[in-house]
């Protein structure tokens, strides 16, 4: 009888221990504020794909806590971005990932800051975002990293004259003027052409590049719709340049698939080549998870979405283990982040920036995106001169 009682008590104790452990495991809602409609829909959906993979991988590997994504479309509009964050907060999210376009991210992260929610993005590079004094804001990329990549490529190609065609939005204007200043210090001749984000006909600007500038190189600083318009105008007017490059959202397999006549030989920022052969355990988990979830090869938008979200999920888990989720713990744990990721080392300075970020440059070559800068990361050589017509 005593032996039976002992066994029962042991089993009860074990069950109690298991129950206590299980009780500590929690599911946390994370908000995804992202443009799924409007002019930024393509980049928003690309980033969202990576966010979804991060949740899948985290939920399979954390072994304790799980993440539930709650997504709201901000429709590529600042006011809707604020409303999206407020709606997410009302649904009990503990933090927000996503955002695209600095004009949308700024008011959205302000709203998150007032609500005490950590906010992380890869879609806003305007330096004003990290100069506003927000305590909750984090980003994994920045203008400086893109500038280094674009200027580095231009320098390595030996380009002597550049026409910069840029949107007047804050982030694009800031990057364009930074690139201009750096190139001029290098002795490169620079012509600047600003355009309103609502413009659809780029032929007048391309005519100026062709007849007045006569530059060797066109640098586009805008977004996907802008690039398509500029490249279509250039394809018609055929300025005598040697190369065309852009920054975010350009050197992607989706752009190659959607606009096969416009992309050949065009340069753009890229984290990894396409198709990519992941060699690290994290890379393999991401690549396999992406293919399983989306039935295609990942691109850099997905990689950014994955990295920003995985860092956030890990911070949430650490805060949960310490019992500080409701005491600002997620923001505190984000500030402690120092990780090697798919885009390199990520750590956050006091203002939420990632000081070590340096982007790479890829080029559409055939059906591939080949990394051509910097040399230590390149898997091919640039086709130069090289144009899409």
VOBA-1610 file (N, C-alpha, C; in pm, whole numbers, padded with zeros to 5 digits, always signed):
BEGIN
Unk+00084-00120+00000Unk+00000+00000+00000Unk+00087+00125+00000Unk+00188+00124+00085Unk+00279+00238+00093Unk+00352+00258-00039Unk+00392+00142-00101Unk+00464+00150-00228Unk+00375+00210-00335Unk+00247+00169-00338Unk+00153+00222-00437Unk+00134+00372-00417Unk+00118+00411-00290Unk+00100+00554-00259Unk+00220+00633-00304Unk+00337+00578-00280Unk+00461+00647-00320Unk+00467+00668-00470Unk+00427+00562-00544Unk+00428+00572-00691Unk+00330+00679-00737Unk+00210+00678-00675Unk+00108+00776-00712Unk+00157+00918-00685Unk+00217+00936-00567Unk+00268+01068-00532Unk+00377+01114-00627Unk+00464+01019-00664Unk+00571+01051-00759Unk+00514+01093-00893Unk+00412+01018-00939Unk+00347+01051-01067Unk+00279+01187-01060Unk+00215+01214-00944Unk+00148+01342-00929Unk+00248+01456-00928Unk+00361+01432-00862Unk+00465+01535-00856Unk+00520+01562-00995Unk+00541+01453-01070Unk+00592+01468-01206Unk+00493+01544-01292Unk+00364+01506-01276Unk+00260+01574-01353Unk+00252+01721-01315Unk+00269+01748-01184Unk+00266+01886-01140Unk+00381+01966-01196Unk+00499+01902-01199Unk+00616+01969-01256Unk+00594+01998-01403Unk+00540+01899-01475Unk+00514+01916-01619Unk+00411+02027-01640Unk+00307+02026-01554Unk+00203+02126-01567Unk+00257+02265-01543Unk+00347+02278-01444Unk+00405+02409-01416Unk+00488+02456-01534Unk+00564+02361-01594Unk+00646+02396-01710Unk+00560+02438-01827Unk+00452+02361-01848Unk+00363+02391-01960Unk+00296+02526-01940Unk+00266+02558-01812Unk+00197+02684-01785Unk+00284+02803-01821Unk+00415+02785-01818Unk+00506+02894-01850Unk+00511+02922-01999Unk+00480+02823-02078Unk+00481+02841-02223Unk+00361+02926-02263Unk+00384+03025-02350Unk+00275+03115-02388Unk+00275+03138-02539Unk+00158+03173-02589Unk+00145+03219-02727Unk+00133+03370-02725Unk+00215+03437-02804Unk+00215+03582-02807Unk+00172+03632-02945Unk+00082+03728-02943Unk+00038+03790-03068Unk+00138+03898-03108Unk+00179+03894-03233Unk+00269+03996-03288Unk+00199+04062-03405Unk+00195+04194-03405Unk+00130+04267-03511Unk+00216+04280-03635Unk+00155+04267-03751Unk+00222+04290-03879Unk+00148+04404-03948Unk+00208+04521-03948Unk+00154+04638-04017Unk+00230+04649-04148Unk+00162+04625-04259Unk+00233+04607-04386Unk+00144+04652-04502Unk+00202+04710-04608Unk+00120+04744-04726Unk+00093+04623-04814Unk-00032+04582-04820Unk-00071+04470-04906Unk-00153+04518-05025Unk-00189+04645-05023Unk-00254+04710-05136Unk-00190+04847-05154Unk-00219+04914-05265Unk-00159+05044-05291Unk-00025+05031-05361Unk+00046+05141-05384Unk+00170+05139-05463Unk+00284+05058-05403Unk+00281+05032-05272Unk+00388+04956-05208Unk+00349+04810-05183Unk+00242+04766-05246Unk+00191+04631-05220Unk+00293+04522-05253Unk+00364+04537-05364Unk+00459+04433-05405Unk+00568+04413-05299Unk+00627+04523-05252Unk+00732+04510-05152Unk+00675+04467-05018Unk+00555+04512-04989Unk+00491+04470-04864Unk+00467+04320-04861Unk+00417+04266-04970Unk+00391+04122-04976Unk+00520+04043-04970Unk+00626+04095-05034Unk+00755+04027-05029Unk+00810+04022-04887Unk+00798+04133-04815Unk+00844+04137-04676Unk+00758+04046-04589Unk+00628+04047-04612Unk+00537+03963-04534Unk+00570+03814-04549Unk+00613+03774-04668Unk+00649+03634-04688Unk+00759+03592-04592Unk+00860+03678-04574Unk+00968+03647-04481Unk+00921+03646-04337Unk+00830+03738-04303Unk+00775+03743-04167Unk+00703+03612-04134Unk+00627+03563-04229Unk+00553+03438-04208Unk+00649+03319-04189Unk+00758+03319-04266Unk+00856+03211-04251Unk+00920+03218-04113Unk+00950+03339-04066Unk+01009+03355-03933Unk+00919+03296-03825Unk+00790+03322-03837Unk+00696+03267-03738Unk+00694+03115-03743Unk+00694+03059-03864Unk+00694+02913-03881Unk+00820+02853-03818Unk+00936+02909-03849Unk+01063+02856-03799Unk+01070+02872-03648Unk+01034+02989-03597Unk+01039+03012-03452Unk+00949+02914-03378Unk+00828+02896-03427Unk+00733+02808-03357Unk+00779+02663-03358Unk+00857+02624-03456Unk+00908+02486-03462Unk+01034+02467-03379Unk+01109+02573-03358Unk+01242+02558-03297Unk+01253+02612-03155Unk+01164+02704-03114Unk+01179+02763-02981Unk+01158+02660-02872Unk+01061+02571-02894Unk+01038+02464-02798Unk+00958+02504-02677Unk+00917+02628-02670Unk+00844+02673-02552Unk+00735+02772-02591Unk+00773+02891-02629Unk+00676+02994-02665Unk+00642+02986-02814Unk+00526+03037-02848Unk+00485+03042-02989Unk+00438+03183-03025Unk+00442+03211-03153Unk+00403+03341-03206Unk+00280+03325-03294Unk+00184+03414-03276Unk+00067+03421-03364Unk+00068+03557-03432Unk+00075+03558-03564Unk+00078+03683-03639Unk-00064+03738-03658Unk-00077+03867-03636Unk-00202+03938-03662Unk-00169+04047-03763Unk-00222+04038-03883Unk-00182+04125-03993Unk-00291+04227-04028Unk-00248+04352-04048Unk-00339+04458-04094Unk-00273+04530-04211Unk-00345+04542-04320Unk-00298+04613-04440Unk-00304+04764-04415Unk-00188+04833-04432Unk-00190+04978-04413Unk-00217+05054-04544Unk-00239+04979-04651Unk-00278+05035-04780Unk-00180+05137-04836Unk-00055+05130-04791Unk+00052+05219-04840Unk+00025+05366-04806Unk-00049+05392-04698Unk-00087+05529-04664Unk-00055+05559-04517Unk+00004+05677-04487Unk+00041+05710-04349Unk-00073+05701-04249Unk-00188+05760-04282Unk-00300+05758-04187Unk-00348+05616-04162Unk-00349+05534-04267Unk-00391+05395-04252Unk-00287+05315-04171Unk-00160+05357-04180Unk-00055+05289-04103Unk-00075+05312-03954Unk-00111+05434-03918Unk-00142+05465-03777Unk-00262+05384-03731Unk-00367+05384-03813Unk-00488+05308-03778Unk-00458+05160-03764Unk-00366+05109-03848Unk-00330+04967-03842Unk-00264+04934-03708Unk-00171+05020-03664Unk-00102+04996-03536Unk-00202+05002-03421Unk-00291+05099-03424Unk-00391+05111-03317Unk-00484+04990-03314Unk-00521+04940-03430Unk-00607+04821-03437Unk-00532+04700-03381Unk-00406+04687-03417Unk-00325+04575-03367Unk-00314+04580-03216Unk-00291+04699-03163Unk-00281+04714-03017Unk-00411+04672-02950Unk-00524+04707-03011Unk-00654+04672-02954Unk-00677+04521-02953Unk-00603+04450-03038Unk-00616+04305-03046Unk-00514+04233-02959Unk-00437+04310-02881Unk-00350+04251-02781Unk-00212+04210-02827Unk-00160+04269-02934Unk-00024+04233-02977Unk+00077+04288-02877Unk+00192+04221-02867Unk+00297+04264-02774Unk+00407+04342-02843Unk+00405+04346-02978Unk+00505+04420-03054Unk+00457+04424-03200Unk+00526+04505-03282Unk+00487+04520-03422Unk+00609+04503-03512Unk+00593+04426-03619Unk+00695+04413-03722Unk+00632+04449-03855Unk+00716+04492-03950Unk+00663+04525-04082Unk+00696+04665-04123Unk+00598+04734-04179Unk+00616+04871-04225Unk+00696+04879-04354Unk+00657+04968-04443Unk+00738+04994-04561Unk+00712+05137-04607Unk+00822+05208-04635Unk+00815+05348-04673Unk+00828+05434-04549Unk+00933+05515-04543Unk+00959+05596-04423Unk+00843+05689-04390Unk+00773+05740-04490Unk+00659+05829-04465Unk+00545+05758-04392Unk+00535+05626-04411Unk+00434+05547-04341Unk+00485+05499-04206Unk+00612+05464-04202Unk+00670+05407-04080Unk+00679+05511-03969Unk+00711+05635-04004Unk+00728+05739-03902Unk+00603+05757-03816Unk+00486+05782-03873Unk+00367+05796-03788Unk+00324+05665-03724Unk+00348+05553-03793Unk+00310+05424-03736Unk+00394+05392-03613Unk+00524+05418-03621Unk+00611+05390-03505Unk+00585+05489-03392Unk+00542+05612-03426Unk+00499+05707-03322Unk+00380+05650-03245Unk+00284+05597-03321Unk+00166+05538-03257Unk+00205+05420-03169Unk+00296+05336-03218Unk+00342+05221-03139Unk+00415+05267-03014Unk+00492+05375-03026Unk+00568+05427-02913Unk+00474+05474-02802Unk+00366+05542-02840Unk+00268+05589-02742Unk+00199+05472-02672Unk+00190+05359-02744Unk+00124+05241-02689Unk+00222+05147-02618Unk+00350+05185-02616Unk+00451+05105-02547Unk+00491+04978-02619Unk+00473+04975-02753Unk+00502+04855-02831Unk+00634+04869-02907Unk+00720+04769-02898Unk+00841+04765-02980Unk+00800+04759-03126Unk+00876+04828-03210Unk+00845+04836-03354Unk+00974+04814-03431Unk+00977+04712-03517Unk+01097+04684-03595Unk+01063+04676-03743Unk+01155+04725-03826Unk+01130+04731-03970Unk+01260+04716-04049Unk+01243+04687-04177Unk+01354+04695-04272Unk+01313+04782-04389Unk+01198+04849-04375Unk+01142+04924-04487Unk+01154+05074-04475Unk+01232+05124-04377Unk+01246+05268-04360Unk+01390+05307-04336Unk+01451+05377-04431Unk+01593+05412-04417Unk+01615+05562-04396Unk+01508+05642-04393Unk+01523+05784-04367Unk+01585+05802-04228Unk+01694+05880-04220Unk+01762+05897-04092Unk+01678+05969-03989Unk+01573+06041-04035Unk+01484+06104-03939Unk+01416+06004-03847Unk+01404+05881-03892Unk+01340+05777-03811Unk+01419+05747-03684Unk+01551+05757-03691Unk+01634+05727-03574Unk+01682+05855-03505Unk+01635+05968-03551Unk+01671+06095-03489Unk+01555+06157-03412Unk+01444+06086-03410Unk+01322+06141-03350Unk+01309+06111-03200Unk+01402+06035-03145Unk+01400+06008-03002Unk+01303+05901-02957Unk+01254+05818-03051Unk+01163+05710-03012Unk+01241+05602-02936Unk+01184+05552-02829Unk+01250+05450-02748Unk+01216+05309-02794Unk+01115+05299-02879Unk+01065+05167-02919Unk+01107+05125-03058Unk+01177+05213-03131Unk+01200+05193-03275Unk+01332+05121-03301Unk+01326+05023-03395Unk+01445+04949-03435Unk+01439+04922-03585Unk+01552+04932-03651Unk+01558+04895-03793Unk+01689+04823-03819Unk+01687+04733-03917Unk+01805+04651-03943Unk+01886+04702-04061Unk+01836+04804-04132Unk+01910+04861-04244Unk+01895+05012-04243Unk+01979+05081-04321Unk+01978+05227-04317Unk+02037+05287-04444Unk+02022+05417-04456Unk+02069+05489-04574Unk+02219+05469-04596Unk+02296+05474-04488Unk+02441+05464-04500Unk+02483+05334-04567Unk+02414+05224-04533Unk+02448+05095-04592Unk+02419+05088-04740Unk+02308+05151-04782Unk+02274+05154-04924Unk+02367+05248-05000Unk+02400+05359-04938Unk+02491+05455-05002Unk+02627+05390-05029Unk+02678+05318-04930Unk+02808+05252-04947Unk+02806+05156-05065Unk+02695+05084-05080Unk+02685+04985-05188Unk+02680+05053-05324Unk+02593+05152-05339Unk+02577+05219-05469Unk+02704+05294-05508Unk+02761+05367-05414Unk+02885+05441-05440Unk+03000+05344-05466Unk+03003+05234-05391Unk+03111+05136-05410Unk+03110+05076-05549Unk+02991+05042-05599Unk+02980+04988-05734Unk+03025+05091-05837Unk+02976+05214-05825Unk+03012+05321-05919Unk+03163+05343-05921Unk+03222+05340-05802Unk+03368+05359-05792Unk+03444+05245-05858Unk+03404+05122-05829Unk+03474+05006-05884Unk+03462+04998-06036Unk+03351+05048-06091Unk+03332+05047-06236Unk+03408+05160-06305Unk+03460+05252-06227Unk+03536+05363-06284Unk+03450+05467-06352Unk+03326+05482-06306Unk+03232+05576-06367Unk+03274+05720-06339Unk+03264+05807-06442Unk+03306+05947-06429Unk+03188+06044-06420Unk+03069+06002-06464Unk+02953+06092-06461Unk+02826+06012-06432Unk+02740+06068-06346Unk+02619+05998-06300Unk+02499+06092-06302Unk+02387+06042-06352Unk+02258+06111-06339Unk+02177+06039-06232Unk+02139+06112-06127Unk+02060+06054-06019Unk+01915+06097-06036Unk+01826+06000-06055Unk+01683+06027-06069Unk+01616+05979-05941Unk+01556+06072-05865Unk+01510+06034-05731Unk+01373+06091-05698Unk+01300+06016-05617Unk+01171+06060-05565Unk+01191+06164-05456Unk+01097+06256-05446Unk+01107+06360-05344Unk+01063+06314-05205Unk+01025+06189-05190Unk+00994+06137-05056Unk+01117+06149-04967Unk+01096+06152-04835Unk+01204+06179-04741Unk+01321+06083-04756Unk+01292+05953-04753Unk+01400+05853-04755Unk+01478+05858-04885Unk+01408+05866-04996Unk+01474+05865-05126Unk+01551+05994-05150Unk+01494+06106-05110Unk+01564+06234-05123Unk+01691+06234-05039Unk+01681+06183-04917Unk+01798+06178-04829Unk+01910+06092-04885Unk+01874+05975-04935Unk+01976+05886-04991Unk+02038+05947-05116Unk+01955+06007-05201Unk+02006+06066-05325Unk+02107+06177-05297Unk+02075+06263-05201Unk+02167+06373-05171Unk+02294+06324-05104Unk+02283+06219-05024Unk+02404+06160-04963Unk+02495+06102-05070Unk+02436+06030-05166Unk+02514+05972-05276Unk+02577+06084-05359Unk+02500+06188-05386Unk+02552+06302-05463Unk+02676+06361-05397Unk+02664+06389-05267Unk+02776+06450-05195Unk+02900+06364-05196Unk+02883+06233-05176Unk+02998+06143-05174Unk+03063+06133-05311Unk+02982+06121-05415Unk+03037+06111-05551Unk+03113+06237-05590Unk+03058+06354-05555Unk+03126+06478-05590Unk+03263+06488-05522Unk+03271+06442-05397Unk+03399+06441-05327Unk+03500+06350-05396Unk+03449+06249-05468Unk+03534+06155-05541Unk+03571+06209-05680Unk+03518+06326-05715Unk+03548+06383-05845Unk+03455+06338-05956Unk+03343+06274-05921Unk+03246+06228-06021Unk+03149+06341-06052Unk+03120+06362-06178Unk+03023+06462-06221Unk+02882+06409-06195Unk+02798+06488-06127Unk+02665+06442-06088Unk+02558+06540-06135Unk+02452+06487-06196Unk+02334+06565-06231Unk+02216+06508-06154Unk+02137+06595-06092Unk+02025+06552-06008Unk+01892+06580-06076Unk+01800+06482-06069Unk+01667+06496-06128Unk+01563+06446-06028Unk+01495+06539-05962Unk+01390+06501-05867Unk+01258+06479-05940Unk+01175+06390-05887Unk+01042+06372-05943Unk+00939+06354-05832Unk+00820+06400-05858Unk+00710+06384-05764Unk+00666+06238-05762Unk+00636+06181-05645Unk+00594+06040-05638Unk+00474+06006-05724Unk+00394+06106-05761Unk+00273+06081-05840Unk+00301+06076-05990Unk+00423+06105-06033Unk+00456+06111-06175Unk+00443+05972-06240Unk+00398+05971-06364Unk+00389+05844-06438Unk+00468+05848-06568Unk+00498+05967-06618Unk+00572+05981-06744Unk+00712+06034-06716Unk+00812+05946-06732Unk+00950+05983-06703Unk+01028+06024-06829Unk+00963+06032-06942Unk+01035+06065-07066Unk+01101+06203-07062Unk+01036+06307-07004Unk+01104+06437-06996Unk+01237+06430-06919Unk+01240+06353-06810Unk+01364+06340-06732Unk+01468+06263-06812Unk+01427+06153-06873Unk+01522+06074-06952Unk+01576+06155-07069Unk+01494+06241-07125Unk+01541+06329-07234Unk+01652+06421-07185Unk+01638+06473-07062Unk+01742+06557-07005Unk+01871+06477-06985Unk+01856+06354-06939Unk+01974+06268-06921Unk+02042+06245-07056Unk+01962+06222-07158Unk+02015+06190-07291Unk+02078+06311-07360Unk+02010+06425-07357Unk+02054+06540-07436Unk+02141+06639-07359Unk+02119+06650-07228Unk+02194+06748-07150Unk+02306+06685-07067Unk+02269+06583-06987Unk+02369+06523-06897Unk+02475+06443-06971Unk+02428+06357-07060Unk+02514+06263-07132Unk+02604+06185-07036Unk+02541+06139-06928Unk+02614+06066-06824Unk+02643+05923-06865Unk+02738+05862-06797Unk+02772+05722-06820Unk+02680+05628-06743Unk+02618+05679-06637Unk+02552+05592-06541Unk+02425+05659-06490Unk+02315+05584-06483Unk+02191+05633-06423Unk+02168+05561-06291Unk+02152+05639-06184Unk+02121+05584-06052Unk+01978+05622-06017Unk+01894+05523-05996Unk+01754+05546-05960Unk+01735+05529-05810Unk+01673+05627-05748Unk+01645+05618-05605Unk+01494+05640-05587Unk+01423+05531-05582Unk+01278+05537-05573Unk+01223+05403-05530Unk+01107+05368-05582Unk+01042+05241-05549Unk+01004+05168-05677Unk+00948+05051-05664Unk+00928+04962-05779Unk+00854+05029-05895Unk+00742+05093-05865Unk+00666+05157-05972Unk+00748+05265-06043Unk+00829+05336-05966Unk+00916+05438-06025Unk+01018+05375-06120Unk+01080+05266-06075Unk+01182+05200-06157Unk+01123+05153-06289Unk+01006+05096-06282Unk+00941+05046-06404Unk+00917+05162-06501Unk+00867+05274-06449Unk+00843+05390-06534Unk+00969+05447-06594Unk+01075+05457-06514Unk+01203+05510-06563Unk+01262+05419-06669Unk+01261+05289-06643Unk+01320+05193-06737Unk+01241+05186-06867Unk+01110+05199-06859Unk+01028+05201-06981Unk+01060+05324-07065Unk+01075+05440-06999Unk+01109+05561-07072Unk+01249+05550-07133Unk+01343+05493-07059Unk+01479+05477-07109Unk+01484+05379-07226Unk+01400+05277-07220Unk+01396+05178-07328Unk+01347+05243-07459Unk+01259+05341-07448Unk+01208+05411-07566Unk+01310+05512-07619Unk+01369+05591-07528Unk+01457+05701-07569Unk+01604+05663-07582Unk+01643+05554-07518Unk+01778+05498-07530Unk+01889+05601-07510Unk+01903+05655-07389Unk+02015+05745-07362Unk+02147+05667-07372Unk+02253+05735-07405Unk+02381+05666-07429Unk+02458+05646-07299Unk+02394+05579-07203Unk+02460+05545-07077Unk+02519+05405-07086Unk+02602+05371-06989Unk+02665+05239-06988Unk+02600+05144-06887Unk+02523+05200-06794Unk+02462+05114-06692Unk+02350+05187-06621Unk+02257+05109-06565Unk+02146+05163-06486Unk+02138+05083-06356Unk+02126+05155-06245Unk+02119+05088-06115Unk+02012+05153-06030Unk+01967+05080-05930Unk+01871+05133-05833Unk+01902+05076-05697Unk+01820+05112-05601Unk+01843+05058-05467Unk+01735+04955-05436Unk+01668+04966-05325Unk+01579+04860-05278Unk+01472+04819-05380Unk+01432+04694-05369Unk+01318+04637-05443Unk+01341+04625-05593Unk+01466+04611-05637Unk+01494+04606-05780Unk+01561+04477-05823Unk+01665+04436-05754Unk+01737+04313-05793Unk+01669+04192-05727Unk+01549+04162-05775Unk+01472+04052-05719Unk+01422+03961-05831Unk+01404+03833-05805Unk+01351+03741-05906Unk+01209+03779-05948Unk+01132+03839-05858Unk+00995+03878-05893Unk+00996+03989-05997Unk+01087+04084-05984Unk+01097+04190-06085Unk+01139+04131-06219Unk+01231+04034-06216Unk+01274+03969-06340Unk+01159+03894-06406Unk+01078+03829-06325Unk+00966+03752-06379Unk+00856+03843-06432Unk+00831+03955-06362Unk+00721+04043-06401Unk+00758+04138-06515Unk+00886+04173-06523Unk+00929+04270-06626Unk+01056+04220-06696Unk+01047+04107-06764Unk+01166+04045-06824Unk+01234+04133-06929Unk+01160+04223-06993Unk+01219+04309-07096Unk+01292+04429-07036Unk+01266+04461-06909Unk+01324+04580-06848Unk+01444+04552-06758Unk+01457+04430-06709Unk+01556+04402-06605Unk+01696+04359-06651Unk+01716+04302-06771Unk+01850+04253-06806Unk+01959+04358-06783Unk+02063+04318-06710Unk+02183+04399-06682Unk+02160+04512-06583Unk+02038+04527-06531Unk+02012+04632-06433Unk+02069+04590-06297Unk+02129+04687-06226Unk+02187+04662-06093Unk+02089+04706-05985Unk+02095+04637-05872Unk+02015+04676-05756Unk+02074+04618-05630Unk+02036+04671-05516Unk+02086+04617-05390Unk+02030+04477-05368Unk+02112+04389-05312Unk+02072+04251-05288Unk+02153+04195-05172Unk+02089+04122-05084Unk+02158+04061-04971Unk+02233+03936-05016Unk+02167+03854-05096Unk+02223+03728-05143Unk+02193+03712-05291Unk+02270+03629-05362Unk+02240+03606-05504Unk+02113+03524-05519Unk+02064+03517-05640Unk+01947+03434-05670Unk+01978+03349-05793Unk+01955+03218-05789Unk+01912+03144-05670Unk+02026+03134-05569Unk+01990+03111-05444Unk+02089+03112-05338Unk+02108+02972-05283Unk+02231+02943-05245Unk+02264+02816-05181Unk+02302+02846-05037Unk+02209+02828-04945Unk+02236+02857-04805Unk+02327+02750-04746Unk+02424+02795-04667Unk+02520+02701-04608Unk+02512+02695-04455Unk+02458+02800-04391Unk+02448+02800-04245Unk+02320+02731-04201Unk+02315+02680-04077Unk+02192+02618-04027Unk+02072+02712-04035Unk+02092+02839-03997Unk+01982+02935-04003Unk+01938+02958-04148Unk+02037+02970-04237Unk+02006+02991-04377Unk+01927+02875-04435Unk+01967+02754-04399Unk+01896+02637-04449Unk+01753+02630-04395Unk+01736+02664-04268Unk+01601+02665-04210Unk+01514+02767-04281Unk+01572+02884-04307Unk+01498+02989-04377Unk+01464+02946-04520Unk+01564+02897-04593Unk+01544+02858-04732Unk+01442+02747-04746Unk+01454+02645-04663Unk+01361+02533-04669Unk+01220+02576-04628Unk+01212+02658-04524Unk+01083+02705-04478Unk+01015+02794-04581Unk+01094+02876-04648Unk+01040+02965-04750Unk+00983+02887-04868Unk+01060+02791-04916Unk+01015+02710-05029Unk+00889+02631-04994Unk+00886+02578-04871Unk+00771+02498-04828Unk+00646+02585-04816Unk+00662+02705-04762Unk+00548+02791-04736Unk+00500+02865-04861Unk+00595+02905-04946Unk+00560+02990-05061Unk+00585+02925-05197Unk+00645+02806-05195Unk+00668+02730-05319Unk+00750+02809-05422Unk+00853+02879-05374Unk+00943+02953-05463Unk+01072+02985-05388Unk+01171+03033-05463Unk+01298+03073-05402Unk+01279+03207-05330Unk+01347+03227-05217Unk+01336+03355-05145Unk+01415+03465-05214Unk+01370+03590-05193Unk+01448+03704-05239Unk+01482+03791-05118Unk+01546+03905-05144Unk+01599+03982-05031Unk+01490+04046-04946Unk+01375+04077-05003Unk+01267+04131-04922Unk+01224+04029-04817Unk+01213+03904-04860Unk+01179+03798-04767Unk+01286+03778-04662Unk+01412+03791-04703Unk+01523+03777-04609Unk+01519+03885-04502Unk+01493+04008-04545Unk+01482+04118-04448Unk+01365+04095-04353Unk+01249+04059-04410Unk+01132+04035-04326Unk+01157+03926-04224Unk+01229+03823-04268Unk+01263+03711-04179Unk+01355+03757-04066Unk+01462+03827-04100Unk+01561+03868-04000Unk+01499+03961-03897Unk+01429+04065-03942Unk+01373+04161-03846Unk+01276+04091-03752Unk+01197+03998-03804Unk+01094+03933-03723Unk+01154+03829-03629Unk+01251+03755-03676Unk+01314+03655-03589Unk+01383+03721-03471Unk+01449+03835-03495Unk+01511+03908-03384Unk+01405+03953-03283Unk+01291+03997-03334Unk+01183+04039-03246Unk+01125+03922-03168Unk+01101+03810-03235Unk+01045+03692-03168Unk+01138+03643-03057Unk+01267+03644-03086Unk+01364+03599-02985Unk+01365+03693-02864Unk+01351+03824-02889Unk+01344+03920-02779Unk+01218+03899-02696Unk+01108+03870-02762Unk+00982+03842-02691Unk+00999+03719-02602Unk+01063+03615-02654Unk+01083+03492-02576Unk+01170+03519-02453Unk+01275+03599-02470Unk+01362+03630-02355Unk+01286+03710-02250Unk+01206+03807-02297Unk+01128+03886-02202Unk+01024+03800-02131Unk+00965+03706-02203Unk+00866+03616-02142Unk+00930+03531-02033Unk+01049+03481-02061Unk+01119+03398-01963Unk+01153+03477-01836Unk+01172+03608-01852Unk+01204+03694-01737Unk+01080+03753-01672Unk+00964+03731-01736Unk+00840+03786-01682Unk+00827+03936-01698Unk+00888+03991-01804Unk+00889+04138-01820Unk+00811+04186-01942Unk+00733+04098-02002Unk+00658+04136-02123Unk+00575+04262-02102Unk+00507+04270-01988Unk+00418+04383-01961Unk+00490+04499-01890Unk+00622+04488-01880Unk+00701+04592-01811Unk+00805+04653-01905Unk+00776+04652-02035Unk+00872+04708-02131Unk+00986+04614-02162Unk+00968+04488-02130Unk+01076+04391-02148Unk+01115+04364-02292Unk+01019+04371-02383Unk+01052+04343-02524Unk+01147+04449-02577Unk+01118+04575-02547Unk+01205+04684-02591Unk+01342+04670-02527Unk+01345+04636-02400Unk+01471+04619-02328Unk+01554+04506-02390Unk+01490+04394-02422Unk+01562+04282-02482Unk+01607+04313-02624Unk+01529+04392-02698Unk+01571+04432-02832Unk+01701+04512-02825Unk+01715+04596-02725Unk+01836+04678-02712Unk+01959+04592-02682Unk+01937+04473-02628Unk+02048+04383-02598Unk+02088+04296-02717Unk+02015+04304-02826Unk+02039+04220-02943Unk+02178+04240-03000Unk+02245+04130-03027Unk+02373+04131-03099Unk+02385+03993-03162Unk+02342+03983-03287Unk+02329+03852-03351Unk+02389+03850-03491Unk+02442+03733-03529Unk+02481+03709-03667Unk+02358+03656-03740Unk+02321+03722-03848Unk+02198+03688-03918Unk+02226+03666-04066Unk+02118+03646-04143Unk+02130+03628-04287Unk+02182+03752-04358Unk+02173+03867-04293Unk+02224+03991-04355Unk+02350+04040-04285Unk+02411+03952-04204Unk+02530+03991-04130Unk+02496+04021-03985Unk+02591+04084-03917Unk+02572+04115-03776Unk+02467+04224-03759Unk+02378+04204-03663Unk+02279+04305-03629Unk+02290+04335-03479Unk+02313+04459-03449Unk+02305+04508-03311Unk+02247+04649-03319Unk+02186+04692-03212Unk+02115+04820-03215Unk+02182+04923-03126Unk+02203+05042-03182Unk+02255+05154-03104Unk+02141+05213-03022Unk+02171+05313-02943Unk+02073+05372-02853Unk+01951+05424-02928Unk+01971+05471-03052Unk+01858+05526-03128Unk+01785+05421-03212Unk+01824+05294-03198Unk+01755+05186-03268Unk+01810+05152-03404Unk+01921+05217-03444Unk+01981+05190-03575Unk+02075+05070-03566Unk+02107+05013-03683Unk+02201+04901-03693Unk+02330+04957-03757Unk+02427+04998-03676Unk+02543+05073-03727Unk+02633+04994-03822Unk+02628+04862-03816Unk+02718+04783-03900Unk+02663+04744-04035Unk+02543+04792-04068Unk+02479+04747-04192Unk+02552+04798-04317Unk+02583+04706-04407Unk+02636+04739-04540Unk+02563+04651-04641Unk+02499+04714-04737Unk+02427+04638-04839Unk+02524+04591-04948Unk+02477+04502-05034Unk+02555+04453-05148Unk+02482+04491-05277Unk+02551+04479-05389Unk+02490+04510-05518Unk+02485+04385-05604Unk+02367+04361-05660Unk+02349+04250-05753Unk+02316+04302-05891Unk+02326+04215-05990Unk+02291+04252-06128Unk+02208+04140-06189Unk+02101+04178-06258Unk+02022+04081-06333Unk+02104+04030-06451Unk+02138+03903-06447Unk+02212+03841-06556Unk+02140+03712-06594Unk+02077+03711-06712Unk+01995+03596-06749Unk+01880+03583-06652Unk+01862+03463-06598Unk+01755+03439-06502Unk+01805+03446-06359Unk+01925+03498-06342Unk+01986+03505-06209Unk+02007+03649-06164Unk+02019+03666-06032Unk+02071+03790-05974Unk+02210+03755-05920Unk+02312+03813-05983Unk+02451+03783-05949Unk+02506+03894-05861Unk+02564+03859-05747Unk+02628+03959-05662Unk+02758+04004-05729Unk+02773+04136-05744Unk+02892+04189-05812Unk+02969+04287-05724Unk+02915+04326-05610Unk+02985+04415-05515Unk+02936+04386-05375Unk+03028+04385-05276Unk+03173+04402-05283Unk+03241+04276-05335Unk+03368+04287-05367Unk+03438+04175-05429Unk+03443+04052-05338Unk+03454+04074-05206Unk+03464+03958-05117Unk+03333+03882-05102Unk+03222+03941-05149Unk+03092+03873-05144Unk+03041+03835-05282Unk+03111+03878-05387Unk+03064+03859-05524Unk+03070+03713-05566Unk+02970+03671-05643Unk+02974+03537-05703Unk+02977+03547-05856Unk+03009+03666-05906Unk+03022+03686-06049Unk+03077+03825-06077Unk+03103+03852-06203Unk+03156+03982-06243Unk+03047+04065-06310Unk+03054+04198-06295Unk+02952+04283-06358Unk+02963+04283-06510Unk+02847+04285-06574Unk+02842+04306-06719Unk+02840+04457-06741Unk+02951+04513-06786Unk+02965+04658-06799Unk+03053+04690-06920Unk+03006+04772-07013Unk+02871+04830-07021Unk+02765+04722-07037Unk+02647+04751-06990Unk+02536+04657-07003Unk+02404+04726-06978Unk+02310+04713-07073Unk+02181+04781-07065Unk+02068+04683-07096Unk+01946+04716-07057Unk+01833+04625-07084Unk+01772+04640-07223Unk+01841+04703-07315Unk+01792+04710-07453Unk+01906+04689-07550
//
